[in-house]
Amino acid sequence: MQTNLKVFVLDSTDPSYQIIKFVGEFDKAGHADVRDDLNSKVRAFDKRFLVFDFTELKFINSEGIGYLMEVHAHLLKQDKKLVIIGVNDHVKDVFETIGINEIVSIYDSLEDFLKK
């Protein structure tokens, strides 16, 4: 069976942020494919900003959005912040419709985030 979603931790020498890249579809099946691995990456995160790179994410549904809110809440308790970069038009529309962009910082690119 083909995996719907893959996640990769990208190398970063910057002490303030870590990037996790998402490739595929963040739906119920995709989340099930990566849940344990993703949870361990989030628990091990020890920098200020956790950057979710969605440049290769094709789709997200309520399952994925619910997980984003869990990660956001978990990080806030530790005085850390979730940032999302590189959303496509479909994901951007979903985020704007339900107001995620008012809760989580979203940037077009890593460069835009770093300029903040």
C-alpha positions, 0 to 999 in steps of 0.5 A: 500500500502506498503511503499518502503522507511522508514527513522529513526533518530538514537539516538546520544549523539555525538554533531558533527553528526546525523544519518538518517537510510534509509530502503528500496528503494530510488526511485520515490515511496520511495522518495514520501513516506518519502519526507516531513518527510525527509525534516523536519529532514534535516531542523531541523538538527543542527550538523556538519555532517549529516550521511545517513546510507544506510546499509539497502538501497537496491536500489537508482535511479536518484530520490534519487541521485538528492535528495542527491545532494539537501541535499549536497548543502543545507548543504554546504550553512550552513557549514555542511557536508553530509556523507554516510555510509554502501552502498551495492555493487549496490549503490556503483557502481551507486555512482562511475559511476556518481561520487557521491563518489567524491562529498560526503564522503562515508565510509563503516561504522560509525566506519570508518567515526569516525576514519577520 
